[in-house]
Amino acid sequence: MTTLWRIFVPLSMPSIATIGLFTIVGHWNSWFDGLVLMNSQHNYPLSSYLQTVIVQASFVKGMVLGGVKE
């Protein structure tokens, strides 16, 4: 156990930090889960709410431009 805590854990800290960062970013970007699991738009998590705002703005922009794509 001493070897584990004094040698292996300090050497693996960059790997643990990278895996933790990817896990946090992956959870942050999971906007679809909020859409599926929430019944009301008022209860959406931030990422799901931002996704719906972006999609609605894109739709409105497309309607205003008459379906002309950039």
mmCIF file of the N, C-alpha and C atoms, coordinates in Angstrom:
data_MODEL
# 
_entry.id   MODEL 
# 
loop_
_atom_site.group_PDB 
_atom_site.id 
_atom_site.type_symbol 
_atom_site.label_atom_id 
_atom_site.label_alt_id 
_atom_site.label_comp_id 
_atom_site.label_asym_id 
_atom_site.label_entity_id 
_atom_site.label_seq_id 
_atom_site.pdbx_PDB_ins_code 
_atom_site.Cartn_x 
_atom_site.Cartn_y 
_atom_site.Cartn_z 
_atom_site.occupancy 
_atom_site.B_iso_or_equiv 
_atom_site.pdbx_formal_charge 
_atom_site.auth_seq_id 
_atom_site.auth_comp_id 
_atom_site.auth_asym_id 
_atom_site.auth_atom_id 
_atom_site.pdbx_PDB_model_num 
ATOM 1   N N  . MET A 1 1  ? 0.814   -1.189 0.000   1.00 0.00 ? 1  MET A N  1 
ATOM 2   C CA . MET A 1 1  ? 0.000   0.000  0.000   1.00 0.00 ? 1  MET A CA 1 
ATOM 3   C C  . MET A 1 1  ? 0.867   1.267  0.000   1.00 0.00 ? 1  MET A C  1 
ATOM 4   N N  . THR A 1 2  ? 2.008   1.200  0.648   1.00 0.00 ? 2  THR A N  1 
ATOM 5   C CA . THR A 1 2  ? 2.903   2.352  0.677   1.00 0.00 ? 2  THR A CA 1 
ATOM 6   C C  . THR A 1 2  ? 3.403   2.683  -0.718  1.00 0.00 ? 2  THR A C  1 
ATOM 7   N N  . THR A 1 3  ? 3.751   1.649  -1.467  1.00 0.00 ? 3  THR A N  1 
ATOM 8   C CA . THR A 1 3  ? 4.212   1.851  -2.841  1.00 0.00 ? 3  THR A CA 1 
ATOM 9   C C  . THR A 1 3  ? 3.103   2.444  -3.700  1.00 0.00 ? 3  THR A C  1 
ATOM 10  N N  . LEU A 1 4  ? 1.912   1.971  -3.474  1.00 0.00 ? 4  LEU A N  1 
ATOM 11  C CA . LEU A 1 4  ? 0.768   2.497  -4.234  1.00 0.00 ? 4  LEU A CA 1 
ATOM 12  C C  . LEU A 1 4  ? 0.596   3.984  -3.998  1.00 0.00 ? 4  LEU A C  1 
ATOM 13  N N  . TRP A 1 5  ? 0.561   4.411  -2.745  1.00 0.00 ? 5  TRP A N  1 
ATOM 14  C CA . TRP A 1 5  ? 0.286   5.807  -2.417  1.00 0.00 ? 5  TRP A CA 1 
ATOM 15  C C  . TRP A 1 5  ? 1.461   6.735  -2.659  1.00 0.00 ? 5  TRP A C  1 
ATOM 16  N N  . ARG A 1 6  ? 2.658   6.238  -2.592  1.00 0.00 ? 6  ARG A N  1 
ATOM 17  C CA . ARG A 1 6  ? 3.823   7.106  -2.770  1.00 0.00 ? 6  ARG A CA 1 
ATOM 18  C C  . ARG A 1 6  ? 4.361   7.135  -4.198  1.00 0.00 ? 6  ARG A C  1 
ATOM 19  N N  . ILE A 1 7  ? 4.069   6.114  -4.987  1.00 0.00 ? 7  ILE A N  1 
ATOM 20  C CA . ILE A 1 7  ? 4.630   6.056  -6.346  1.00 0.00 ? 7  ILE A CA 1 
ATOM 21  C C  . ILE A 1 7  ? 3.525   6.074  -7.409  1.00 0.00 ? 7  ILE A C  1 
ATOM 22  N N  . PHE A 1 8  ? 2.605   5.116  -7.347  1.00 0.00 ? 8  PHE A N  1 
ATOM 23  C CA . PHE A 1 8  ? 1.630   4.963  -8.432  1.00 0.00 ? 8  PHE A CA 1 
ATOM 24  C C  . PHE A 1 8  ? 0.597   6.096  -8.474  1.00 0.00 ? 8  PHE A C  1 
ATOM 25  N N  . VAL A 1 9  ? 0.078   6.490  -7.349  1.00 0.00 ? 9  VAL A N  1 
ATOM 26  C CA . VAL A 1 9  ? -0.946  7.543  -7.345  1.00 0.00 ? 9  VAL A CA 1 
ATOM 27  C C  . VAL A 1 9  ? -0.385  8.880  -7.827  1.00 0.00 ? 9  VAL A C  1 
ATOM 28  N N  . PRO A 1 10 ? 0.780   9.336  -7.333  1.00 0.00 ? 10 PRO A N  1 
ATOM 29  C CA . PRO A 1 10 ? 1.307   10.601 -7.871  1.00 0.00 ? 10 PRO A CA 1 
ATOM 30  C C  . PRO A 1 10 ? 1.627   10.544 -9.368  1.00 0.00 ? 10 PRO A C  1 
ATOM 31  N N  . LEU A 1 11 ? 2.088   9.393  -9.853  1.00 0.00 ? 11 LEU A N  1 
ATOM 32  C CA . LEU A 1 11 ? 2.378   9.273  -11.278 1.00 0.00 ? 11 LEU A CA 1 
ATOM 33  C C  . LEU A 1 11 ? 1.106   9.236  -12.129 1.00 0.00 ? 11 LEU A C  1 
ATOM 34  N N  . SER A 1 12 ? 0.010   8.783  -11.553 1.00 0.00 ? 12 SER A N  1 
ATOM 35  C CA . SER A 1 12 ? -1.223  8.682  -12.331 1.00 0.00 ? 12 SER A CA 1 
ATOM 36  C C  . SER A 1 12 ? -2.138  9.891  -12.165 1.00 0.00 ? 12 SER A C  1 
ATOM 37  N N  . MET A 1 13 ? -1.737  10.899 -11.422 1.00 0.00 ? 13 MET A N  1 
ATOM 38  C CA . MET A 1 13 ? -2.583  12.079 -11.224 1.00 0.00 ? 13 MET A CA 1 
ATOM 39  C C  . MET A 1 13 ? -2.943  12.799 -12.531 1.00 0.00 ? 13 MET A C  1 
ATOM 40  N N  . PRO A 1 14 ? -2.030  12.966 -13.488 1.00 0.00 ? 14 PRO A N  1 
ATOM 41  C CA . PRO A 1 14 ? -2.449  13.586 -14.762 1.00 0.00 ? 14 PRO A CA 1 
ATOM 42  C C  . PRO A 1 14 ? -3.529  12.777 -15.483 1.00 0.00 ? 14 PRO A C  1 
ATOM 43  N N  . SER A 1 15 ? -3.427  11.462 -15.426 1.00 0.00 ? 15 SER A N  1 
ATOM 44  C CA . SER A 1 15 ? -4.447  10.616 -16.059 1.00 0.00 ? 15 SER A CA 1 
ATOM 45  C C  . SER A 1 15 ? -5.777  10.750 -15.340 1.00 0.00 ? 15 SER A C  1 
ATOM 46  N N  . ILE A 1 16 ? -5.749  10.763 -14.027 1.00 0.00 ? 16 ILE A N  1 
ATOM 47  C CA . ILE A 1 16 ? -6.976  10.904 -13.252 1.00 0.00 ? 16 ILE A CA 1 
ATOM 48  C C  . ILE A 1 16 ? -7.618  12.267 -13.515 1.00 0.00 ? 16 ILE A C  1 
ATOM 49  N N  . ALA A 1 17 ? -6.811  13.313 -13.601 1.00 0.00 ? 17 ALA A N  1 
ATOM 50  C CA . ALA A 1 17 ? -7.339  14.651 -13.878 1.00 0.00 ? 17 ALA A CA 1 
ATOM 51  C C  . ALA A 1 17 ? -7.955  14.727 -15.272 1.00 0.00 ? 17 ALA A C  1 
ATOM 52  N N  . THR A 1 18 ? -7.322  14.101 -16.258 1.00 0.00 ? 18 THR A N  1 
ATOM 53  C CA . THR A 1 18 ? -7.843  14.109 -17.625 1.00 0.00 ? 18 THR A CA 1 
ATOM 54  C C  . THR A 1 18 ? -9.165  13.363 -17.713 1.00 0.00 ? 18 THR A C  1 
ATOM 55  N N  . ILE A 1 19 ? -9.237  12.207 -17.100 1.00 0.00 ? 19 ILE A N  1 
ATOM 56  C CA . ILE A 1 19 ? -10.476 11.435 -17.108 1.00 0.00 ? 19 ILE A CA 1 
ATOM 57  C C  . ILE A 1 19 ? -11.585 12.207 -16.400 1.00 0.00 ? 19 ILE A C  1 
ATOM 58  N N  . GLY A 1 20 ? -11.248 12.843 -15.284 1.00 0.00 ? 20 GLY A N  1 
ATOM 59  C CA . GLY A 1 20 ? -12.236 13.646 -14.565 1.00 0.00 ? 20 GLY A CA 1 
ATOM 60  C C  . GLY A 1 20 ? -12.731 14.813 -15.403 1.00 0.00 ? 20 GLY A C  1 
ATOM 61  N N  . LEU A 1 21 ? -11.825 15.494 -16.096 1.00 0.00 ? 21 LEU A N  1 
ATOM 62  C CA . LEU A 1 21 ? -12.209 16.619 -16.946 1.00 0.00 ? 21 LEU A CA 1 
ATOM 63  C C  . LEU A 1 21 ? -13.118 16.176 -18.081 1.00 0.00 ? 21 LEU A C  1 
ATOM 64  N N  . PHE A 1 22 ? -12.767 15.079 -18.752 1.00 0.00 ? 22 PHE A N  1 
ATOM 65  C CA . PHE A 1 22 ? -13.613 14.576 -19.837 1.00 0.00 ? 22 PHE A CA 1 
ATOM 66  C C  . PHE A 1 22 ? -14.979 14.146 -19.329 1.00 0.00 ? 22 PHE A C  1 
ATOM 67  N N  . THR A 1 23 ? -15.036 13.585 -18.135 1.00 0.00 ? 23 THR A N  1 
ATOM 68  C CA . THR A 1 23 ? -16.312 13.180 -17.556 1.00 0.00 ? 23 THR A CA 1 
ATOM 69  C C  . THR A 1 23 ? -17.189 14.392 -17.269 1.00 0.00 ? 23 THR A C  1 
ATOM 70  N N  . ILE A 1 24 ? -16.594 15.440 -16.705 1.00 0.00 ? 24 ILE A N  1 
ATOM 71  C CA . ILE A 1 24 ? -17.354 16.655 -16.402 1.00 0.00 ? 24 ILE A CA 1 
ATOM 72  C C  . ILE A 1 24 ? -17.855 17.324 -17.674 1.00 0.00 ? 24 ILE A C  1 
ATOM 73  N N  . VAL A 1 25 ? -16.997 17.435 -18.684 1.00 0.00 ? 25 VAL A N  1 
ATOM 74  C CA . VAL A 1 25 ? -17.406 18.062 -19.953 1.00 0.00 ? 25 VAL A CA 1 
ATOM 75  C C  . VAL A 1 25 ? -18.468 17.216 -20.654 1.00 0.00 ? 25 VAL A C  1 
ATOM 76  N N  . GLY A 1 26 ? -18.312 15.904 -20.616 1.00 0.00 ? 26 GLY A N  1 
ATOM 77  C CA . GLY A 1 26 ? -19.321 15.030 -21.216 1.00 0.00 ? 26 GLY A CA 1 
ATOM 78  C C  . GLY A 1 26 ? -20.667 15.162 -20.540 1.00 0.00 ? 26 GLY A C  1 
ATOM 79  N N  . HIS A 1 27 ? -20.660 15.303 -19.225 1.00 0.00 ? 27 HIS A N  1 
ATOM 80  C CA . HIS A 1 27 ? -21.918 15.487 -18.502 1.00 0.00 ? 27 HIS A CA 1 
ATOM 81  C C  . HIS A 1 27 ? -22.517 16.863 -18.795 1.00 0.00 ? 27 HIS A C  1 
ATOM 82  N N  . TRP A 1 28 ? -21.680 17.869 -18.904 1.00 0.00 ? 28 TRP A N  1 
ATOM 83  C CA . TRP A 1 28 ? -22.145 19.222 -19.206 1.00 0.00 ? 28 TRP A CA 1 
ATOM 84  C C  . TRP A 1 28 ? -22.795 19.270 -20.586 1.00 0.00 ? 28 TRP A C  1 
ATOM 85  N N  . ASN A 1 29 ? -22.234 18.543 -21.542 1.00 0.00 ? 29 ASN A N  1 
ATOM 86  C CA . ASN A 1 29 ? -22.733 18.580 -22.915 1.00 0.00 ? 29 ASN A CA 1 
ATOM 87  C C  . ASN A 1 29 ? -23.893 17.626 -23.168 1.00 0.00 ? 29 ASN A C  1 
ATOM 88  N N  . SER A 1 30 ? -24.374 16.943 -22.164 1.00 0.00 ? 30 SER A N  1 
ATOM 89  C CA . SER A 1 30 ? -25.471 15.994 -22.373 1.00 0.00 ? 30 SER A CA 1 
ATOM 90  C C  . SER A 1 30 ? -26.810 16.718 -22.275 1.00 0.00 ? 30 SER A C  1 
ATOM 91  N N  . TRP A 1 31 ? -27.085 17.570 -23.227 1.00 0.00 ? 31 TRP A N  1 
ATOM 92  C CA . TRP A 1 31 ? -28.298 18.375 -23.231 1.00 0.00 ? 31 TRP A CA 1 
ATOM 93  C C  . TRP A 1 31 ? -29.532 17.535 -23.510 1.00 0.00 ? 31 TRP A C  1 
ATOM 94  N N  . PHE A 1 32 ? -29.369 16.433 -24.218 1.00 0.00 ? 32 PHE A N  1 
ATOM 95  C CA . PHE A 1 32 ? -30.521 15.618 -24.600 1.00 0.00 ? 32 PHE A CA 1 
ATOM 96  C C  . PHE A 1 32 ? -31.156 14.943 -23.393 1.00 0.00 ? 32 PHE A C  1 
ATOM 97  N N  . ASP A 1 33 ? -30.377 14.597 -22.399 1.00 0.00 ? 33 ASP A N  1 
ATOM 98  C CA . ASP A 1 33 ? -30.921 13.978 -21.189 1.00 0.00 ? 33 ASP A CA 1 
ATOM 99  C C  . ASP A 1 33 ? -31.928 14.892 -20.510 1.00 0.00 ? 33 ASP A C  1 
ATOM 100 N N  . GLY A 1 34 ? -31.638 16.162 -20.449 1.00 0.00 ? 34 GLY A N  1 
ATOM 101 C CA . GLY A 1 34 ? -32.570 17.110 -19.849 1.00 0.00 ? 34 GLY A CA 1 
ATOM 102 C C  . GLY A 1 34 ? -33.869 17.214 -20.630 1.00 0.00 ? 34 GLY A C  1 
ATOM 103 N N  . LEU A 1 35 ? -33.783 17.129 -21.951 1.00 0.00 ? 35 LEU A N  1 
ATOM 104 C CA . LEU A 1 35 ? -34.995 17.191 -22.771 1.00 0.00 ? 35 LEU A CA 1 
ATOM 105 C C  . LEU A 1 35 ? -35.869 15.959 -22.572 1.00 0.00 ? 35 LEU A C  1 
ATOM 106 N N  . VAL A 1 36 ? -35.237 14.814 -22.412 1.00 0.00 ? 36 VAL A N  1 
ATOM 107 C CA . VAL A 1 36 ? -35.980 13.571 -22.266 1.00 0.00 ? 36 VAL A CA 1 
ATOM 108 C C  . VAL A 1 36 ? -36.584 13.441 -20.871 1.00 0.00 ? 36 VAL A C  1 
ATOM 109 N N  . LEU A 1 37 ? -35.845 13.826 -19.853 1.00 0.00 ? 37 LEU A N  1 
ATOM 110 C CA . LEU A 1 37 ? -36.255 13.547 -18.479 1.00 0.00 ? 37 LEU A CA 1 
ATOM 111 C C  . LEU A 1 37 ? -37.142 14.622 -17.855 1.00 0.00 ? 37 LEU A C  1 
ATOM 112 N N  . MET A 1 38 ? -37.166 15.824 -18.397 1.00 0.00 ? 38 MET A N  1 
ATOM 113 C CA . MET A 1 38 ? -37.954 16.899 -17.796 1.00 0.00 ? 38 MET A CA 1 
ATOM 114 C C  . MET A 1 38 ? -39.277 17.074 -18.548 1.00 0.00 ? 38 MET A C  1 
ATOM 115 N N  . ASN A 1 39 ? -40.334 17.310 -17.794 1.00 0.00 ? 39 ASN A N  1 
ATOM 116 C CA . ASN A 1 39 ? -41.653 17.495 -18.396 1.00 0.00 ? 39 ASN A CA 1 
ATOM 117 C C  . ASN A 1 39 ? -41.914 18.938 -18.783 1.00 0.00 ? 39 ASN A C  1 
ATOM 118 N N  . SER A 1 40 ? -41.355 19.868 -18.036 1.00 0.00 ? 40 SER A N  1 
ATOM 119 C CA . SER A 1 40 ? -41.625 21.278 -18.251 1.00 0.00 ? 40 SER A CA 1 
ATOM 120 C C  . SER A 1 40 ? -40.344 21.998 -18.664 1.00 0.00 ? 40 SER A C  1 
ATOM 121 N N  . GLN A 1 41 ? -40.477 22.955 -19.554 1.00 0.00 ? 41 GLN A N  1 
ATOM 122 C CA . GLN A 1 41 ? -39.319 23.722 -20.006 1.00 0.00 ? 41 GLN A CA 1 
ATOM 123 C C  . GLN A 1 41 ? -38.739 24.568 -18.874 1.00 0.00 ? 41 GLN A C  1 
ATOM 124 N N  . HIS A 1 42 ? -39.524 24.876 -17.880 1.00 0.00 ? 42 HIS A N  1 
ATOM 125 C CA . HIS A 1 42 ? -39.051 25.658 -16.735 1.00 0.00 ? 42 HIS A CA 1 
ATOM 126 C C  . HIS A 1 42 ? -38.068 24.864 -15.875 1.00 0.00 ? 42 HIS A C  1 
ATOM 127 N N  . ASN A 1 43 ? -38.084 23.541 -15.992 1.00 0.00 ? 43 ASN A N  1 
ATOM 128 C CA . ASN A 1 43 ? -37.209 22.695 -15.185 1.00 0.00 ? 43 ASN A CA 1 
ATOM 129 C C  . ASN A 1 43 ? -35.960 22.233 -15.930 1.00 0.00 ? 43 ASN A C  1 
ATOM 130 N N  . TYR A 1 44 ? -35.760 22.691 -17.160 1.00 0.00 ? 44 TYR A N  1 
ATOM 131 C CA . TYR A 1 44 ? -34.607 22.250 -17.945 1.00 0.00 ? 44 TYR A CA 1 
ATOM 132 C C  . TYR A 1 44 ? -33.302 22.651 -17.279 1.00 0.00 ? 44 TYR A C  1 
ATOM 133 N N  . PRO A 1 45 ? -32.296 21.790 -17.373 1.00 0.00 ? 45 PRO A N  1 
ATOM 134 C CA . PRO A 1 45 ? -30.949 22.215 -16.977 1.00 0.00 ? 45 PRO A CA 1 
ATOM 135 C C  . PRO A 1 45 ? -30.423 23.261 -17.965 1.00 0.00 ? 45 PRO A C  1 
ATOM 136 N N  . LEU A 1 46 ? -29.360 23.935 -17.597 1.00 0.00 ? 46 LEU A N  1 
ATOM 137 C CA . LEU A 1 46 ? -28.846 25.036 -18.408 1.00 0.00 ? 46 LEU A CA 1 
ATOM 138 C C  . LEU A 1 46 ? -28.489 24.596 -19.821 1.00 0.00 ? 46 LEU A C  1 
ATOM 139 N N  . SER A 1 47 ? -27.818 23.462 -19.981 1.00 0.00 ? 47 SER A N  1 
ATOM 140 C CA . SER A 1 47 ? -27.405 23.036 -21.318 1.00 0.00 ? 47 SER A CA 1 
ATOM 141 C C  . SER A 1 47 ? -28.605 22.726 -22.204 1.00 0.00 ? 47 SER A C  1 
ATOM 142 N N  . SER A 1 48 ? -29.659 22.130 -21.650 1.00 0.00 ? 48 SER A N  1 
ATOM 143 C CA . SER A 1 48 ? -30.864 21.844 -22.439 1.00 0.00 ? 48 SER A CA 1 
ATOM 144 C C  . SER A 1 48 ? -31.582 23.137 -22.819 1.00 0.00 ? 48 SER A C  1 
ATOM 145 N N  . TYR A 1 49 ? -31.647 24.070 -21.889 1.00 0.00 ? 49 TYR A N  1 
ATOM 146 C CA . TYR A 1 49 ? -32.297 25.350 -22.178 1.00 0.00 ? 49 TYR A CA 1 
ATOM 147 C C  . TYR A 1 49 ? -31.555 26.111 -23.273 1.00 0.00 ? 49 TYR A C  1 
ATOM 148 N N  . LEU A 1 50 ? -30.223 26.146 -23.195 1.00 0.00 ? 50 LEU A N  1 
ATOM 149 C CA . LEU A 1 50 ? -29.443 26.834 -24.227 1.00 0.00 ? 50 LEU A CA 1 
ATOM 150 C C  . LEU A 1 50 ? -29.618 26.178 -25.583 1.00 0.00 ? 50 LEU A C  1 
ATOM 151 N N  . GLN A 1 51 ? -29.710 24.858 -25.618 1.00 0.00 ? 51 GLN A N  1 
ATOM 152 C CA . GLN A 1 51 ? -29.910 24.149 -26.884 1.00 0.00 ? 51 GLN A CA 1 
ATOM 153 C C  . GLN A 1 51 ? -31.255 24.531 -27.498 1.00 0.00 ? 51 GLN A C  1 
ATOM 154 N N  . THR A 1 52 ? -32.315 24.591 -26.688 1.00 0.00 ? 52 THR A N  1 
ATOM 155 C CA . THR A 1 52 ? -33.619 24.960 -27.234 1.00 0.00 ? 52 THR A CA 1 
ATOM 156 C C  . THR A 1 52 ? -33.636 26.408 -27.715 1.00 0.00 ? 52 THR A C  1 
ATOM 157 N N  . VAL A 1 53 ? -32.947 27.297 -27.017 1.00 0.00 ? 53 VAL A N  1 
ATOM 158 C CA . VAL A 1 53 ? -32.880 28.702 -27.451 1.00 0.00 ? 53 VAL A CA 1 
ATOM 159 C C  . VAL A 1 53 ? -32.152 28.806 -28.788 1.00 0.00 ? 53 VAL A C  1 
ATOM 160 N N  . ILE A 1 54 ? -31.065 28.096 -28.941 1.00 0.00 ? 54 ILE A N  1 
ATOM 161 C CA . ILE A 1 54 ? -30.302 28.135 -30.188 1.00 0.00 ? 54 ILE A CA 1 
ATOM 162 C C  . ILE A 1 54 ? -31.112 27.565 -31.342 1.00 0.00 ? 54 ILE A C  1 
ATOM 163 N N  . VAL A 1 55 ? -31.795 26.453 -31.113 1.00 0.00 ? 55 VAL A N  1 
ATOM 164 C CA . VAL A 1 55 ? -32.600 25.844 -32.178 1.00 0.00 ? 55 VAL A CA 1 
ATOM 165 C C  . VAL A 1 55 ? -33.756 26.764 -32.566 1.00 0.00 ? 55 VAL A C  1 
ATOM 166 N N  . GLN A 1 56 ? -34.420 27.374 -31.596 1.00 0.00 ? 56 GLN A N  1 
ATOM 167 C CA . GLN A 1 56 ? -35.521 28.280 -31.908 1.00 0.00 ? 56 GLN A CA 1 
ATOM 168 C C  . GLN A 1 56 ? -35.032 29.510 -32.657 1.00 0.00 ? 56 GLN A C  1 
ATOM 169 N N  . ALA A 1 57 ? -33.885 30.054 -32.262 1.00 0.00 ? 57 ALA A N  1 
ATOM 170 C CA . ALA A 1 57 ? -33.335 31.218 -32.962 1.00 0.00 ? 57 ALA A CA 1 
ATOM 171 C C  . ALA A 1 57 ? -32.958 30.859 -34.392 1.00 0.00 ? 57 ALA A C  1 
ATOM 172 N N  . SER A 1 58 ? -32.432 29.690 -34.592 1.00 0.00 ? 58 SER A N  1 
ATOM 173 C CA . SER A 1 58 ? -32.074 29.237 -35.929 1.00 0.00 ? 58 SER A CA 1 
ATOM 174 C C  . SER A 1 58 ? -33.325 29.070 -36.795 1.00 0.00 ? 58 SER A C  1 
ATOM 175 N N  . PHE A 1 59 ? -34.380 28.528 -36.204 1.00 0.00 ? 59 PHE A N  1 
ATOM 176 C CA . PHE A 1 59 ? -35.632 28.350 -36.936 1.00 0.00 ? 59 PHE A CA 1 
ATOM 177 C C  . PHE A 1 59 ? -36.235 29.694 -37.332 1.00 0.00 ? 59 PHE A C  1 
ATOM 178 N N  . VAL A 1 60 ? -36.253 30.629 -36.398 1.00 0.00 ? 60 VAL A N  1 
ATOM 179 C CA . VAL A 1 60 ? -36.811 31.958 -36.677 1.00 0.00 ? 60 VAL A CA 1 
ATOM 180 C C  . VAL A 1 60 ? -35.992 32.661 -37.749 1.00 0.00 ? 60 VAL A C  1 
ATOM 181 N N  . LYS A 1 61 ? -34.672 32.542 -37.663 1.00 0.00 ? 61 LYS A N  1 
ATOM 182 C CA . LYS A 1 61 ? -33.819 33.161 -38.677 1.00 0.00 ? 61 LYS A CA 1 
ATOM 183 C C  . LYS A 1 61 ? -34.096 32.562 -40.056 1.00 0.00 ? 61 LYS A C  1 
ATOM 184 N N  . GLY A 1 62 ? -34.312 31.266 -40.111 1.00 0.00 ? 62 GLY A N  1 
ATOM 185 C CA . GLY A 1 62 ? -34.629 30.618 -41.377 1.00 0.00 ? 62 GLY A CA 1 
ATOM 186 C C  . GLY A 1 62 ? -35.978 31.061 -41.931 1.00 0.00 ? 62 GLY A C  1 
ATOM 187 N N  . MET A 1 63 ? -36.937 31.264 -41.051 1.00 0.00 ? 63 MET A N  1 
ATOM 188 C CA . MET A 1 63 ? -38.258 31.716 -41.491 1.00 0.00 ? 63 MET A CA 1 
ATOM 189 C C  . MET A 1 63 ? -38.203 33.156 -41.990 1.00 0.00 ? 63 MET A C  1 
ATOM 190 N N  . VAL A 1 64 ? -37.423 34.006 -41.331 1.00 0.00 ? 64 VAL A N  1 
ATOM 191 C CA . VAL A 1 64 ? -37.325 35.410 -41.730 1.00 0.00 ? 64 VAL A CA 1 
ATOM 192 C C  . VAL A 1 64 ? -36.636 35.527 -43.080 1.00 0.00 ? 64 VAL A C  1 
ATOM 193 N N  . LEU A 1 65 ? -35.605 34.725 -43.282 1.00 0.00 ? 65 LEU A N  1 
ATOM 194 C CA . LEU A 1 65 ? -34.863 34.793 -44.543 1.00 0.00 ? 65 LEU A CA 1 
ATOM 195 C C  . LEU A 1 65 ? -35.568 34.050 -45.674 1.00 0.00 ? 65 LEU A C  1 
ATOM 196 N N  . GLY A 1 66 ? -36.688 33.428 -45.390 1.00 0.00 ? 66 GLY A N  1 
ATOM 197 C CA . GLY A 1 66 ? -37.436 32.742 -46.427 1.00 0.00 ? 66 GLY A CA 1 
ATOM 198 C C  . GLY A 1 66 ? -36.844 31.424 -46.830 1.00 0.00 ? 66 GLY A C  1 
ATOM 199 N N  . GLY A 1 67 ? -36.193 30.776 -45.924 1.00 0.00 ? 67 GLY A N  1 
ATOM 200 C CA . GLY A 1 67 ? -35.618 29.473 -46.221 1.00 0.00 ? 67 GLY A CA 1 
ATOM 201 C C  . GLY A 1 67 ? -34.286 29.530 -46.932 1.00 0.00 ? 67 GLY A C  1 
ATOM 202 N N  . VAL A 1 68 ? -33.708 30.709 -47.084 1.00 0.00 ? 68 VAL A N  1 
ATOM 203 C CA . VAL A 1 68 ? -32.413 30.846 -47.730 1.00 0.00 ? 68 VAL A CA 1 
ATOM 204 C C  . VAL A 1 68 ? -31.345 30.402 -46.741 1.00 0.00 ? 68 VAL A C  1 
ATOM 205 N N  . LYS A 1 69 ? -30.539 29.444 -47.160 1.00 0.00 ? 69 LYS A N  1 
ATOM 206 C CA . LYS A 1 69 ? -29.474 28.960 -46.271 1.00 0.00 ? 69 LYS A CA 1 
ATOM 207 C C  . LYS A 1 69 ? -28.182 29.668 -46.593 1.00 0.00 ? 69 LYS A C  1 
ATOM 208 N N  . GLU A 1 70 ? -27.442 29.963 -45.538 1.00 0.00 ? 70 GLU A N  1 
ATOM 209 C CA . GLU A 1 70 ? -26.161 30.660 -45.722 1.00 0.00 ? 70 GLU A CA 1 
ATOM 210 C C  . GLU A 1 70 ? -25.063 29.680 -46.042 1.00 0.00 ? 70 GLU A C  1 
# 
